[in-house]
């Protein structure tokens, strides 16, 4: 079973950040993101703007994720939320039409099921 740490989250983020379409989005470096491992049983991952030292926070549940492919999948999901927050297009529903369009693009490239993203 995978033992998730904030450094592992940063590594997963940096890996995806170097792949398309994330690379074209010019997302911030992992040093500019706060990464948290949670033990949430109901929320696998979350993105939030934070008033703390960093502007962005990504949390992933260590309780809910035990494998690398699952971690990468959910990190990819949260990175769409990050992108939308930076562009200020995260209005309306959490998974608005733009999120769904971006999810389909990401999933087509990475071989993921976009229906699981939303």
C-alpha positions as CSV (number, residue, x, y, z in Angstrom):
1,X,0.0,0.0,0.0
2,X,1.2,3.5,-0.9
3,X,2.2,5.7,2.0
4,X,1.3,9.2,0.8
5,X,3.3,12.2,2.1
6,X,3.2,15.9,1.0
7,X,6.5,15.3,-0.9
8,X,4.8,12.4,-2.8
9,X,1.9,14.7,-3.6
10,X,4.3,17.4,-4.9
11,X,6.1,14.8,-7.0
12,X,2.8,13.6,-8.5
13,X,1.9,17.2,-9.3
14,X,5.2,17.9,-10.9
15,X,5.0,14.8,-13.0
16,X,1.6,15.8,-14.4
17,X,2.7,19.4,-14.7
18,X,5.2,18.3,-17.3
19,X,2.6,16.4,-19.4
20,X,0.0,17.8,-21.7
21,X,-2.4,19.5,-21.4
22,X,-1.1,20.6,-18.0
23,X,2.2,21.8,-19.4
24,X,0.4,24.2,-21.8
25,X,-1.6,25.6,-18.9
26,X,1.6,26.8,-17.3
27,X,0.5,25.8,-13.8
28,X,2.6,27.0,-10.8
29,X,5.6,25.0,-9.6
30,X,4.9,22.6,-6.7
31,X,6.9,24.9,-4.4
32,X,4.0,27.4,-4.8
33,X,1.3,24.9,-3.7
34,X,0.6,23.7,-0.2
35,X,0.1,19.9,-0.3
36,X,-1.7,18.1,2.5
37,X,-2.4,14.5,3.2
38,X,-5.8,14.1,4.9
39,X,-7.6,11.1,6.4
40,X,-10.9,12.1,5.0
41,X,-13.1,9.1,4.4
42,X,-15.7,10.9,2.3
43,X,-13.5,13.4,0.2
44,X,-10.7,11.8,-1.8
45,X,-9.2,15.1,-2.9
46,X,-9.8,18.9,-2.7
47,X,-8.4,22.1,-4.1
48,X,-8.8,25.4,-2.3
49,X,-7.4,28.9,-2.3
50,X,-5.8,29.5,1.0
51,X,-5.0,32.7,2.9
52,X,-1.9,31.1,4.4
53,X,1.6,31.4,3.0
54,X,0.7,29.9,-0.4
55,X,-2.2,30.9,-2.7
56,X,-3.2,27.3,-3.5
57,X,-3.8,24.1,-1.6
58,X,-4.3,20.6,-2.8
59,X,-5.2,17.9,-0.3
60,X,-5.5,14.2,-1.0
61,X,-6.8,11.5,1.4
62,X,-4.3,9.0,2.5
63,X,-7.2,7.0,3.9
64,X,-8.8,6.7,0.4
65,X,-5.8,6.2,-1.8
66,X,-3.6,3.1,-1.7
67,X,-2.1,3.0,-5.3
68,X,0.0,5.2,-7.5
69,X,-2.4,5.2,-10.4
70,X,-5.3,6.4,-8.2
71,X,-3.1,9.1,-6.7
72,X,-2.1,10.4,-10.2
73,X,-5.8,10.3,-11.3
74,X,-7.1,12.3,-8.4
75,X,-4.1,14.8,-8.6
76,X,-5.0,15.4,-12.2
77,X,-8.6,16.1,-11.2
78,X,-7.5,18.7,-8.6
79,X,-5.1,20.3,-11.1
80,X,-8.1,21.2,-13.3
81,X,-9.7,23.0,-10.3
82,X,-6.4,24.8,-9.8
83,X,-6.3,25.8,-13.4
84,X,-9.8,27.1,-13.3
85,X,-9.1,29.1,-10.1
86,X,-6.1,30.8,-11.7
87,X,-8.2,31.6,-14.8
88,X,-11.1,32.6,-12.6
89,X,-13.5,30.4,-14.5
90,X,-14.4,28.3,-11.5
91,X,-17.8,30.0,-11.3
92,X,-21.2,28.2,-10.9
93,X,-21.2,24.5,-10.3
94,X,-17.9,22.9,-9.0
95,X,-17.8,20.8,-12.1
96,X,-19.1,23.4,-14.6
97,X,-19.1,23.0,-18.4
98,X,-15.5,24.2,-18.7
99,X,-14.4,21.6,-16.1
100,X,-16.1,18.9,-18.0
101,X,-14.5,20.0,-21.3
102,X,-11.1,20.1,-19.7
103,X,-11.7,16.7,-18.0
104,X,-12.4,15.1,-21.3
105,X,-9.2,16.6,-22.8
106,X,-7.1,15.4,-19.9
107,X,-8.6,12.0,-19.8
108,X,-8.2,11.5,-23.6
109,X,-4.5,12.2,-23.2
110,X,-3.9,10.2,-20.0
111,X,-6.2,7.3,-20.8
112,X,-8.6,8.0,-17.9
113,X,-12.4,7.7,-17.7
114,X,-13.7,11.2,-17.8
115,X,-17.0,10.2,-16.3
116,X,-15.1,9.3,-13.1
117,X,-13.6,12.9,-13.1
118,X,-17.0,14.5,-12.6
